[in-house]
Amino acid sequence: FSISPPLAEMLADQMLSSRYLSHLDRLIALAEHEVSARQGSPFFDAAVLYRDHFRYCRSVVRDIWGGNILHAFRSLDEQGVIELMTCAGTHPVMPLVSEESNIRAHLELSQRNFHKHFGRPSRGLWMPECAYREETSEAPALDSYFSEKGFGFTFIETHGIMYGEPRPCFGVYRPVYGPYGTAFFGRDVETSHQVWSRQQGYPGDGLYREFYRDLGYDGEYDAVRPALHDDGVRRNVGIKYFRITGPDADLGMKEPYLPAPARSKASEHAGNFMFNRQKQAEYLASILGAPPLIVAMYDAELFGHWWFEGPAFLEYLFLKMHYDQDDVKPVTPSAFLDANPEHQILRPATSTWGAGGYFETWVNGDTDWIYRHVHTAERRMKNLANRFDSPDPFTRRALNQAARELVLMQSSDWPFLITTGTAKPYAVKRLREHIHNFTRLHDDLLYGRVDERFLAWLEEKNHIFMDEMDFTLFRG
């Protein structure tokens, strides 16, 4: 289970936790109103579900974990129920980072952040966007940096293994070791499509909740207004009364969402998924001559956000795997490697996940303008780090903030949002802000004119890695 450093910082942030709990209070009040208003209607059961769900969320976050849900993840990790791991820094597409010192800095910041929140180094590394670069005449293989920072394994898209050299003896159904000792787990395509795809997979079932019909838009304005932002603009509030109904059903023709049948369908799908894994494992074992390892990789946002019943599906799946069969067992990466230390050595191929499988989501005609700015900033940050050998405390603050602006600029979220069009103006705005902030700090540092008020404002606004950041990590 990968928790990126930005996510960890946000989940641990007291201001965001306070805002979240206040938001839950407003949602609970709205849901209680809805329960009263929907009595006798087809939407009553859903209204009760939302009221109870929001109350449960508040109880878990506030009363059990004291406002910091990271404590729950740490507890499960320490019990061995799950294995937590980090991802690189601010989630940059690492093969697109032009300076080696920048790559090392992201990996070091990741380990520092992970240790701060979870009390141990991360053995695993989630490569952002599963983006991997094989060795070239101009740059070393990406995994050459991993062992330096204590990472023992990572995950890669299917064709990163299948197109590797030499050919993988077991396909993606056993991990492989790269030339530098990192274990690579390859994604299984079948499990991905069966769960992720709305067209071919479970989430598109007609009984499941429709994401695009929301009370924030459908409800009476005066009723939903307290749950909206201060600007009063209608937005999704998370109370959705309609189900998918069918693949071609117009949004205006959706039928009422019924929680009980939807949950039963999630149980049915969990059973089907488990049955398919049993048959898949049986078939693969007969071909490979060894028990297969099936790696099912998903974005966490699928479960609960896009697919509301996804968490119920997972709950039923693990219950069924435990009680109903003995053929397929869940296992953490470290546990599997510890029990099975010998694997094929292979040079993985350059690859990403996402559309096309080769960086197209992040490098295209809409996003190519980004990288001339980012690469210039990467070179300038290295030069700053090399230039200032023993800065005074104030200059060190400015150098560390310049590094923060750079790593925020490098996030893969910005080109992704631009390419998909889901939040293009916001992504462009954030990119321009970080480019401007870095450039101003860079120039002010060179000319000895850093403005303390501007620096303090940036430190308050963009304060990721306040404990971990050290500009000397960017020396090269």
Secondary structure as GFF3:
##gff-version 3
##sequence-region A 1 476
A	DSSP	alpha_helix	5	12	.	.	.	ID=ss1
A	DSSP	alpha_helix	14	37	.	.	.	ID=ss2
A	DSSP	alpha_helix	44	58	.	.	.	ID=ss3
A	DSSP	pi_helix	59	64	.	.	.	ID=ss4
A	DSSP	alpha_helix	70	79	.	.	.	ID=ss5
A	DSSP	beta_strand	86	87	.	.	.	ID=ss6
A	DSSP	three_ten_helix	94	96	.	.	.	ID=ss7
A	DSSP	alpha_helix	100	118	.	.	.	ID=ss8
A	DSSP	beta_strand	124	126	.	.	.	ID=ss9
A	DSSP	three_ten_helix	128	130	.	.	.	ID=ss10
A	DSSP	three_ten_helix	142	145	.	.	.	ID=ss11
A	DSSP	three_ten_helix	147	149	.	.	.	ID=ss12
A	DSSP	beta_strand	153	156	.	.	.	ID=ss13
A	DSSP	alpha_helix	158	162	.	.	.	ID=ss14
A	DSSP	beta_strand	176	177	.	.	.	ID=ss15
A	DSSP	beta_strand	183	186	.	.	.	ID=ss16
A	DSSP	alpha_helix	189	196	.	.	.	ID=ss17
A	DSSP	three_ten_helix	202	204	.	.	.	ID=ss18
A	DSSP	alpha_helix	215	218	.	.	.	ID=ss19
A	DSSP	alpha_helix	221	224	.	.	.	ID=ss20
A	DSSP	three_ten_helix	225	227	.	.	.	ID=ss21
A	DSSP	three_ten_helix	251	253	.	.	.	ID=ss22
A	DSSP	alpha_helix	259	288	.	.	.	ID=ss23
A	DSSP	three_ten_helix	300	302	.	.	.	ID=ss24
A	DSSP	alpha_helix	310	323	.	.	.	ID=ss25
A	DSSP	alpha_helix	333	339	.	.	.	ID=ss26
A	DSSP	alpha_helix	368	387	.	.	.	ID=ss27
A	DSSP	alpha_helix	393	409	.	.	.	ID=ss28
A	DSSP	alpha_helix	413	420	.	.	.	ID=ss29
A	DSSP	alpha_helix	424	447	.	.	.	ID=ss30
A	DSSP	alpha_helix	452	461	.	.	.	ID=ss31
A	DSSP	three_ten_helix	471	474	.	.	.	ID=ss32
###
